[in-house]
Amino acid sequence: MACLDFYLLCSIFRGLNNIPVKKYLRLVPGFIIYTLLLHNKSYAQEEKPDTVKVGIYITSIHDIDFKQNEYTTTLWLWLKYTNKKFDFANNLEVPMAKTVTRTFMTVDSSGGRIFMAMKLQCVMKDSWKIRNFPFDHQKLRFSIENSQYDSRYLVFVADTLGKHFDPRFTLRGWEIDSCVILTGTKTYETAFGDESISKPHTEYSNFRVRLSIKRDATGLFWKMFLGMFIAFLIAYVCFYIHIDGIDSRFGLSVGALFAVIGNKYIIDSSLPESSSFTLVDLLHGITLFFIFCVIAANAYSLRLVKNNKIHQARRFDLVMAQVILIMYIGLNVWLIMKASSGS
């Protein structure tokens, strides 16, 4: 290109033999600027990345596994582009996928443009927010990249026409809030062994889907916590056992204590590890604390009985029964309402 421009420039100069030298020299800077602008324009055109239009339609989401931090999705993915070097059949990458199974693929290259459609089943790795479990809201994420070409050569554009998920598919126990389609650039602080890159920094265009879901938690909540509440009530009725049955009072309270601990271990076994306090931890912790208060109150009543203050012991039991019940119910209602509102 540079040689061709120089040849044209010389030809034009040869055609200007009749122009005086001073005027001839005044024309030289203009020709040089024109040539530089022409080269800059050609360079910009050559470096402009090709676009790939991407669309998605999710047909199923199932096997949500909280313990393993994964879920399975089945979807249709289609791509439209003109650069035949983009071999998405072999270079399609799903960064967050544990496994990707392609069950169907079709390619149409008529009209100078390639249209590729494929059906994928992916086991996706994700992290769950379990602070408000079982009143939790989750975001399921899916993204694709081209493993061969970075953002200098390839840019994704989202196909936003129509819906992006099948409203008829049933996600058991969950409701779909929204589905957001995004495109952007993912940065990797490495050159992946490419010695031609001086700085260990590469960027790849990506196409992302974020599906927001919320759990229908009413039935699950009572299924998980009903045993804990009954254990507390067993300890609570100790206040209404006659003062002569002090051994029965302590026996029921201690049994309720171990029942709550066992219930918590059962729930924790189905959840991922968390370093923060969750709703499950708070409800069980409060229950254990109030059962301990019942045991401590029984111990004080026993002391009053030993000092022949039976009437005072009975009055103390009635007062403590009301105080503990009101405080326990109030704290539980406040925590549950706070979690269900997502705060």
C-alpha positions as CSV (number, residue, x, y, z in Angstrom):
1,M,0.0,0.0,0.0
2,A,2.8,2.4,0.9
3,C,4.6,1.7,-2.5
4,L,1.4,2.3,-4.4
5,D,0.8,5.6,-2.7
6,F,4.4,6.7,-3.4
7,Y,4.1,5.8,-7.1
8,L,0.9,7.8,-7.4
9,L,2.5,10.7,-5.7
10,C,5.5,10.7,-8.0
11,S,3.2,10.4,-11.0
12,I,1.3,13.5,-9.9
13,F,4.5,15.4,-9.4
14,R,5.7,14.5,-12.9
15,G,2.5,15.9,-14.2
16,L,3.2,19.2,-12.5
17,N,6.4,20.1,-14.6
18,N,4.9,23.4,-15.7
19,I,4.2,24.6,-12.2
20,P,6.9,26.9,-10.7
21,V,9.2,25.4,-8.2
22,K,7.9,27.5,-5.3
23,K,4.3,26.5,-5.9
24,Y,5.5,22.9,-6.4
25,L,7.2,22.9,-3.0
26,R,4.1,24.3,-1.3
27,L,2.1,21.3,-2.6
28,V,4.5,18.8,-1.0
29,P,3.2,19.1,2.6
30,G,-0.4,18.7,1.5
31,F,0.4,15.5,-0.4
32,I,2.3,14.1,2.6
33,I,-0.5,14.8,5.0
34,Y,-3.0,13.2,2.6
35,T,-0.9,10.1,2.4
36,L,-0.6,9.8,6.2
37,L,-4.3,10.2,6.6
38,L,-5.0,7.6,4.0
39,H,-2.6,5.1,5.7
40,N,-4.2,5.8,9.1
41,K,-7.7,5.2,7.7
42,S,-6.5,1.9,6.1
43,Y,-4.8,0.8,9.3
44,A,-8.0,1.5,11.3
45,Q,-10.1,-0.5,8.9
46,E,-7.7,-3.4,9.0
47,E,-7.6,-3.5,12.8
48,K,-11.4,-3.3,13.3
49,P,-12.6,-6.6,14.9
50,D,-15.2,-8.8,13.3
51,T,-18.6,-9.1,15.0
52,V,-20.4,-12.3,15.9
53,K,-24.1,-12.0,16.7
54,V,-25.1,-14.4,19.5
55,G,-28.5,-15.6,20.7
56,I,-29.7,-18.0,23.4
57,Y,-32.9,-19.8,24.4
58,I,-32.9,-21.8,27.7
59,T,-35.2,-24.8,27.6
60,S,-34.4,-26.3,31.0
61,I,-32.7,-25.8,34.3
62,H,-32.5,-28.7,36.7
63,D,-30.4,-30.6,39.2
64,I,-29.6,-27.6,41.3
65,D,-27.0,-28.9,43.8
66,F,-26.2,-26.6,46.7
67,K,-23.7,-28.9,48.3
68,Q,-21.6,-29.3,45.1
69,N,-22.2,-25.7,43.9
70,E,-23.5,-26.6,40.5
71,Y,-26.6,-26.9,38.3
72,T,-27.5,-28.3,34.9
73,T,-28.9,-26.3,32.0
74,T,-30.1,-27.3,28.5
75,L,-30.2,-24.5,25.9
76,W,-30.1,-23.5,22.2
77,L,-27.2,-21.3,21.1
78,W,-26.8,-19.7,17.7
79,L,-24.1,-17.5,16.2
80,K,-24.1,-15.4,13.0
81,Y,-20.8,-14.1,11.4
82,T,-18.9,-13.7,8.1
83,N,-15.3,-14.5,9.0
84,K,-14.9,-18.2,8.2
85,K,-11.8,-18.5,10.4
86,F,-14.0,-18.4,13.5
87,D,-14.3,-22.1,14.1
88,F,-16.9,-22.2,16.8
89,A,-17.5,-25.9,16.3
90,N,-14.1,-26.5,17.9
91,N,-13.2,-23.2,19.7
92,L,-16.4,-22.5,21.6
93,E,-15.5,-22.1,25.3
94,V,-17.9,-22.1,28.2
95,P,-15.6,-20.8,31.1
96,M,-17.9,-21.7,34.0
97,A,-18.9,-25.1,32.8
98,K,-17.9,-28.3,34.5
99,T,-18.9,-30.4,31.4
100,V,-20.4,-29.4,28.1
101,T,-22.3,-31.9,25.9
102,R,-23.3,-30.9,22.4
103,T,-26.4,-32.9,21.3
104,F,-27.1,-31.2,18.0
105,M,-25.4,-28.7,15.6
106,T,-26.3,-27.3,12.2
107,V,-24.3,-24.9,9.9
108,D,-25.6,-22.8,7.0
109,S,-23.0,-20.9,5.0
110,S,-25.2,-19.6,2.2
111,G,-25.3,-15.9,1.2
112,G,-21.8,-15.2,2.3
113,R,-22.7,-15.4,6.0
114,I,-22.4,-18.3,8.4
115,F,-25.3,-19.3,10.7
116,M,-24.5,-21.9,13.3
117,A,-27.0,-23.3,15.8
118,M,-26.3,-25.9,18.5
119,K,-28.0,-27.5,21.4
120,L,-25.9,-27.8,24.6
121,Q,-26.3,-29.4,27.9
122,C,-24.0,-27.9,30.5
123,V,-23.2,-28.7,34.1
124,M,-22.3,-25.3,35.4
125,K,-20.2,-24.4,38.5
126,D,-21.5,-21.5,40.5
127,S,-21.5,-20.0,44.0
128,W,-24.6,-19.8,46.0
129,K,-25.7,-17.1,48.5
130,I,-27.1,-19.0,51.4
131,R,-27.3,-16.2,54.0
132,N,-31.1,-16.1,53.8
133,F,-31.7,-19.8,53.0
134,P,-34.4,-21.0,52.5
135,F,-35.7,-17.5,51.5
136,D,-32.7,-17.1,49.1
137,H,-32.5,-15.4,45.7
138,Q,-29.9,-16.8,43.3
139,K,-28.3,-15.7,40.1
140,L,-27.5,-18.4,37.6
141,R,-24.7,-17.4,35.2
142,F,-23.7,-18.7,31.7
143,S,-21.1,-17.2,29.4
144,I,-19.2,-18.1,26.2
145,E,-15.9,-17.1,24.6
146,N,-13.8,-18.0,21.6
147,S,-10.7,-19.7,22.7
148,Q,-8.7,-18.8,19.6
149,Y,-9.4,-15.1,18.9
150,D,-9.2,-12.4,21.4
151,S,-11.1,-9.0,21.4
152,R,-8.7,-7.5,18.8
153,Y,-10.3,-9.8,16.2
154,L,-13.7,-10.9,17.5
155,V,-16.5,-9.0,19.3
156,F,-19.8,-10.5,20.4
157,V,-23.1,-8.7,19.8
158,A,-26.2,-9.9,21.6
159,D,-29.3,-11.0,19.6
160,T,-32.0,-9.6,21.9
161,L,-35.0,-10.4,19.7
162,G,-37.7,-12.5,21.5
163,K,-37.6,-14.3,24.8
164,H,-34.4,-16.0,26.1
165,F,-36.0,-18.8,28.1
166,D,-38.9,-21.1,27.8
167,P,-41.6,-19.9,30.3
168,R,-43.2,-23.4,30.3
169,F,-40.2,-25.2,31.8
170,T,-40.7,-25.9,35.5
171,L,-37.9,-25.1,37.9
172,R,-39.2,-27.0,40.9
173,G,-39.5,-24.9,44.0
174,W,-38.2,-21.7,42.2
175,E,-39.6,-18.7,40.4
176,I,-37.8,-16.9,37.6
177,D,-37.5,-13.1,38.2
178,S,-35.5,-12.0,35.1
179,C,-33.1,-13.0,32.4
180,V,-30.5,-10.5,31.4
181,I,-28.3,-10.7,28.2
182,L,-24.9,-8.9,28.3
183,T,-21.7,-8.7,26.2
184,G,-18.4,-7.4,27.3
185,T,-14.7,-8.1,27.7
186,K,-13.0,-10.5,30.1
187,T,-9.5,-9.8,31.2
188,Y,-6.8,-12.4,31.8
189,E,-3.6,-11.3,33.4
190,T,-1.5,-13.7,31.3
191,A,-0.3,-14.0,27.7
192,F,-1.0,-17.8,27.7
193,G,2.6,-18.4,26.6
194,D,2.5,-16.1,23.6
195,E,6.0,-14.5,23.5
196,S,4.9,-11.9,21.0
197,I,2.9,-10.2,23.7
198,S,5.2,-8.0,25.9
199,K,2.8,-7.6,28.8
200,P,1.0,-10.6,30.4
201,H,-2.4,-9.1,29.7
202,T,-5.1,-10.4,27.2
203,E,-8.7,-9.6,26.7
204,Y,-11.4,-11.8,25.2
205,S,-14.9,-10.8,24.2
206,N,-17.6,-12.7,26.0
207,F,-21.4,-13.2,25.9
208,R,-23.1,-13.5,29.3
209,V,-26.5,-14.6,30.5
210,R,-27.7,-13.9,34.1
211,L,-30.9,-15.6,35.2
212,S,-32.3,-14.4,38.5
213,I,-34.5,-16.9,40.5
214,K,-36.1,-16.9,43.9
215,R,-37.2,-19.8,46.0
216,D,-40.8,-20.7,46.9
217,A,-39.7,-21.3,50.5
218,T,-42.9,-21.7,52.6
219,G,-43.2,-25.5,52.4
220,L,-39.4,-26.1,52.6
221,F,-39.1,-23.8,55.7
222,W,-41.6,-25.7,57.8
223,K,-40.1,-29.0,56.6
224,M,-36.7,-28.0,57.8
225,F,-37.5,-26.1,61.0
226,L,-40.6,-27.8,62.3
227,G,-38.5,-30.3,64.4
228,M,-36.5,-27.4,65.9
229,F,-39.7,-25.6,67.0
230,I,-41.2,-28.7,68.5
231,A,-38.0,-29.4,70.4
232,F,-38.2,-25.9,71.9
233,L,-41.9,-26.4,72.9
234,I,-40.9,-29.7,74.6
235,A,-38.4,-27.8,76.7
236,Y,-40.9,-24.9,77.2
237,V,-43.6,-27.2,78.8
238,C,-41.2,-27.9,81.6
239,F,-42.4,-24.7,83.2
240,Y,-45.9,-26.3,83.6
241,I,-44.7,-29.6,85.2
242,H,-45.2,-29.7,88.9
243,I,-42.2,-28.6,90.9
244,D,-41.9,-32.1,92.4
245,G,-41.0,-33.5,89.0
246,I,-37.7,-31.6,88.7
247,D,-35.9,-34.6,87.2
248,S,-38.5,-34.7,84.4
249,R,-37.9,-31.0,83.8
250,F,-34.2,-31.4,83.3
251,G,-34.6,-34.6,81.3
252,L,-36.9,-33.0,78.7
253,S,-34.8,-29.8,78.5
254,V,-31.6,-31.7,77.8
255,G,-33.3,-34.0,75.3
256,A,-34.7,-30.9,73.4
257,L,-31.2,-29.5,73.4
258,F,-29.7,-32.5,71.6
259,A,-32.7,-32.6,69.2
260,V,-32.0,-29.0,68.0
261,I,-28.3,-29.8,67.6
262,G,-29.1,-32.9,65.5
263,N,-31.6,-30.9,63.4
264,K,-28.9,-28.3,62.6
265,Y,-26.4,-31.0,61.5
266,I,-29.0,-32.5,59.1
267,I,-29.6,-29.1,57.5
268,D,-25.9,-28.2,57.3
269,S,-25.2,-31.4,55.5
270,S,-27.2,-30.2,52.4
271,L,-25.6,-26.7,52.3
272,P,-22.2,-25.5,51.2
273,E,-19.7,-24.3,53.7
274,S,-20.1,-20.7,54.7
275,S,-17.9,-18.4,56.9
276,S,-20.8,-16.0,57.7
277,F,-23.8,-16.5,59.9
278,T,-26.8,-17.7,57.9
279,L,-30.5,-17.7,58.8
280,V,-30.2,-21.4,59.6
281,D,-27.4,-20.6,62.1
282,L,-29.3,-17.8,63.7
283,L,-32.5,-19.7,64.3
284,H,-30.8,-22.7,65.7
285,G,-28.5,-20.5,67.8
286,I,-31.5,-18.6,69.3
287,T,-33.3,-21.9,70.0
288,L,-30.3,-23.4,71.8
289,F,-29.9,-20.2,73.8
290,F,-33.5,-20.2,75.0
291,I,-33.5,-23.9,75.8
292,F,-30.4,-23.1,78.0
293,C,-32.5,-20.3,79.6
294,V,-35.2,-22.9,80.4
295,I,-32.6,-25.2,82.0
296,A,-31.1,-22.2,84.0
297,A,-34.6,-21.2,85.2
298,N,-35.3,-24.8,86.3
299,A,-32.1,-24.8,88.3
300,Y,-33.1,-21.6,90.0
301,S,-36.6,-23.0,90.8
302,L,-35.0,-26.1,92.3
303,R,-32.9,-23.8,94.5
304,L,-36.0,-22.0,95.7
305,V,-37.7,-25.4,96.5
306,K,-34.7,-26.5,98.5
307,N,-35.1,-23.3,100.5
308,N,-38.8,-24.1,101.1
309,K,-39.9,-21.2,98.9
310,I,-42.4,-23.3,96.9
311,H,-44.8,-20.4,96.2
312,Q,-42.0,-18.2,95.0
313,A,-40.7,-21.0,92.7
314,R,-44.1,-21.4,91.2
315,R,-44.5,-17.7,90.5
316,F,-41.0,-17.5,89.0
317,D,-41.9,-20.4,86.6
318,L,-45.0,-18.6,85.4
319,V,-43.2,-15.3,84.8
320,M,-40.2,-16.9,83.0
321,A,-42.6,-19.0,80.9
322,Q,-44.2,-15.8,79.5
323,V,-41.0,-13.9,79.1
324,I,-39.1,-16.7,77.3
325,L,-42.0,-17.5,74.9
326,I,-42.6,-13.8,73.9
327,M,-38.9,-13.1,73.3
328,Y,-38.4,-16.4,71.4
329,I,-41.4,-15.8,69.1
330,G,-40.5,-12.2,68.6
331,L,-36.9,-12.8,67.5
332,N,-37.9,-15.7,65.2
333,V,-40.6,-13.6,63.5
334,W,-38.2,-10.6,63.0
335,L,-35.4,-12.7,61.6
336,I,-37.7,-14.6,59.2
337,M,-39.4,-11.5,57.9
338,K,-35.9,-9.9,57.4
339,A,-34.7,-12.9,55.4
340,S,-37.8,-13.2,53.3
341,S,-37.6,-9.5,52.3
342,G,-34.0,-10.1,51.1
343,S,-32.4,-7.6,53.5
